[in-house]
């Protein structure tokens, strides 16, 4: 059973890598983002999407930890 789980996990990870690789290879058009008058450098669409994903993966847990910490502190004050 343990080996089956490892094999399935390996297949899922390999499938995810193939999907990301196909996405990157299909989205090579260069774009420049404009935000509040600031123009970013010309980068492929896939790189911008992957960077946004990674940034969200970093910010999400930090924000969740911070909000969980403040809600625990407020619950302690109520008790």
N, C-alpha and C positions, 0 to 999 in steps of 0.2 A: 504494500500500500504506500509506503514511504517513497519507494522508487517511482511509482506512478505519479505521485504528486510532484516530484522533482522533474520528471519528464514533461508533465503538463505545464509546469511553470517555465521550463526551458522553451517549450513550443510557444507559449504566450509571449514571452520576452522576445523571441526570434521574430514572431509575427509583428509585434510592435515596432521592432527595428526596421523591418521591411516596409511597413506602412510609412514610417517617418522618412525613410530613404526615398521612397516613391514620391512623397509630398515635396521633399526638398528638390528632387530632380525635375519635377513638373512645374515648379514655381521659381524659375530663375530670372524672371523679369525684374529689372532694377526699378526701384521707386524711391522717391524722396518724400519724407513726411514733413508736413508743415504744421507746427503747433505754436500758437501764440506769437507768431512772427518769426519763430526760430525754424529754420530749414535744416533738416538732418542730412547726412551724407546719402549718396545713392547706394542702396543696399538691395539685395534680392528680397522678394516678398517672403520667401520661406525663412530667411534669416530673421526678419522682423517678427514673424509669427512665433518662431522658436524662442527668440529673446523675450517676447511678451509672456510666453508660457513659463519660461524659467523664472522670470521676475515674479510672476503670480505665485509660482510654487515656493518662492522665498518669502514673499510678503504675507501670503495666506496663513501659514502656521505661526508666524510672528504675531500677526494681528489676533489670531485665535488665542494664542497664549496670553497676550496682553489683556484681551477682553475677559478671558476666563479668570485671570488673576484679579482683575478689578471686581468682577461679580462675586468671587469668593470672599474678597475683603469686605464688600458691602453686606454679604450674608452674615459674616462674623460680627459685624457691628449691630445687626438686628437681633441677634441672639443674646 
